Amino acid sequence: MNIRALIAEDEWPARAELAWLLQREKDVTLCPAAETGDQLLALYDQHRPDVIFLDIQMPGLSGMEAARRLLNEDRGDGNPPVTGLHHRL
């Protein structure tokens, strides 16, 4: 089984580390990463990931608002699992 994962994170170090960890898994394929909530919505519609790793605070449309939109809008394929991320450097 292959799992398509999308990372939505505006800070490059966090995005790169999570991508590195996920790429080590044989059954995970990374979709292009999003740096904003608006990019997340567009990339979700293009790639239909199985799971989303989502930063809560991003510039523009926040991760929380992007998740709300994904969960409230009918995109025809059910709701993807979303994991919320928040960190401080």
C-alpha positions as CSV (number, residue, x, y, z in Angstrom):
1,M,0.0,0.0,0.0
2,N,1.3,3.4,-0.9
3,I,0.5,6.4,1.2
4,R,0.5,9.9,-0.4
5,A,1.6,12.5,2.2
6,L,1.4,16.3,2.0
7,I,3.4,18.6,4.3
8,A,2.1,22.1,4.9
9,E,4.8,24.0,6.8
10,D,6.1,27.5,6.2
11,E,9.5,27.0,7.9
12,W,12.0,25.3,5.7
13,P,14.0,23.4,8.5
14,A,10.8,21.8,9.9
15,R,9.5,21.0,6.4
16,A,12.9,19.5,5.4
17,E,13.2,17.4,8.6
18,L,9.7,16.0,8.3
19,A,10.2,15.2,4.6
20,W,13.5,13.4,5.4
21,L,11.8,11.3,8.0
22,L,8.8,10.4,5.7
23,Q,11.1,9.6,2.7
24,R,12.7,6.9,4.8
25,E,9.4,5.0,4.8
26,K,9.1,2.6,1.8
27,D,5.3,3.0,1.5
28,V,5.2,6.8,1.6
29,T,5.2,9.1,-1.4
30,L,5.5,12.8,-0.8
31,C,3.3,15.3,-2.6
32,P,4.8,18.7,-3.3
33,A,4.9,20.7,-0.1
34,A,2.8,23.8,0.7
35,E,4.2,26.9,2.5
36,T,0.8,28.6,3.0
37,G,-2.8,27.5,3.6
38,D,-3.8,28.7,0.2
39,Q,-1.1,26.5,-1.4
40,L,-2.3,23.6,0.7
41,L,-5.8,23.8,-0.7
42,A,-4.6,24.0,-4.3
43,L,-2.1,21.1,-3.8
44,Y,-4.8,19.0,-2.1
45,D,-7.1,19.4,-5.0
46,Q,-4.3,18.5,-7.4
47,H,-2.7,15.5,-5.6
48,R,-5.5,14.2,-3.2
49,P,-3.1,13.1,-0.4
50,D,-4.0,10.3,2.0
51,V,-2.6,12.3,5.0
52,I,-1.7,15.9,5.6
53,F,1.0,17.1,8.1
54,L,-0.2,20.6,8.9
55,D,1.5,23.6,10.6
56,I,-1.0,25.5,12.6
57,Q,0.5,29.0,12.1
58,M,1.3,29.9,8.5
59,P,1.3,33.3,6.7
60,G,-1.9,34.2,4.9
61,L,-4.5,31.6,5.3
62,S,-3.7,29.8,8.6
63,G,-3.3,26.1,8.9
64,M,-6.3,26.0,11.2
65,E,-8.5,27.8,8.6
66,A,-7.2,25.6,5.8
67,A,-8.0,22.5,7.8
68,R,-11.5,23.9,8.5
69,R,-12.1,24.5,4.8
70,L,-10.9,21.0,3.9
71,L,-13.2,19.4,6.5
72,N,-16.2,21.6,5.7
73,E,-16.1,21.6,1.9
74,D,-17.3,18.5,-0.1
75,R,-14.4,17.7,-2.4
76,G,-15.9,14.4,-3.4
77,D,-13.5,12.0,-1.6
78,G,-14.3,12.3,2.1
79,N,-12.0,14.0,4.6
80,P,-8.3,13.3,4.7
81,P,-6.6,12.6,8.0
82,V,-4.9,15.8,9.2
83,T,-2.1,15.9,11.8
84,G,-1.6,19.4,13.3
85,L,2.0,20.6,13.9
86,H,3.3,23.5,15.9
87,H,6.8,24.1,17.1
88,R,9.0,26.9,18.4
89,L,12.6,27.2,17.5
